[in-house]
Amino acid sequence: MANVEIYTWSRCPFCIRAKQLLTRKGVKFTEYVIDGDEAAREAMAQRAHGRRSLPQIFINNEHIGGCDDLYALEAQGVLDTLLQAAA
């Protein structure tokens, strides 16, 4: 199973939607709640090629983007393949 990481803010509606999709698919993920933690956000942005919006999602240490990117991968039928790949 893939290693899935997601950076979130606790009340971010896009973060909640992304987590709902992953949960609905039965995916276990590591969540980093970075509410107000600027150092953590900077570290996330470095991993996410400068993107500072939330959520930012990584599968097997590969940056896949935010909530809209996650849903786009699902719509294209690519997400399941990414999630099946071993870390």
CORJO-V106724 format. One record per backbone hydrogen bond with DSSP energy under -0.5 kcal/mol. NH is the residue of the N-H (numbers start at 1). CO is the residue of the C=O. E is the energy in kcal/mol with one decimal. If there is no record, write none. Layout:
NH,CO,E  NH,CO,E
This chain:
2,83,-2.0  4,2,-0.7  4,28,-0.5  5,58,-2.6  6,30,-2.6  7,56,-2.6  8,32,-2.7  12,9,-1.4  13,11,-0.5  16,12,-2.3  17,13,-2.2  18,14,-2.3  19,15,-2.5  20,16,-2.2  21,17,-2.0  22,18,-2.1  23,19,-2.8  24,20,-2.8  25,21,-1.6  26,23,-1.8  27,22,-2.8  30,4,-2.8  31,29,-0.6  32,6,-2.8  33,31,-0.7  34,8,-2.9  34,32,-0.8  37,34,-2.3  38,36,-1.1  41,37,-2.2  42,38,-2.3  43,39,-2.1  44,40,-2.3  45,41,-2.6  46,42,-2.0  47,43,-1.6  48,44,-2.2  49,46,-0.8  50,45,-3.4  51,48,-1.8  55,7,-0.7  56,7,-1.1  57,65,-3.0  58,5,-2.8  59,62,-2.4  60,3,-3.4  61,3,-0.5  62,59,-1.9  63,61,-0.5  64,57,-2.8  65,57,-1.1  70,66,-2.3  71,67,-2.5  72,68,-2.1  73,69,-2.3  74,70,-1.8  75,71,-2.5  76,72,-2.1  77,74,-1.2  78,73,-2.3  79,73,-1.4  82,78,-1.9  83,79,-2.5  84,80,-1.4  85,81,-1.0  87,1,-1.0
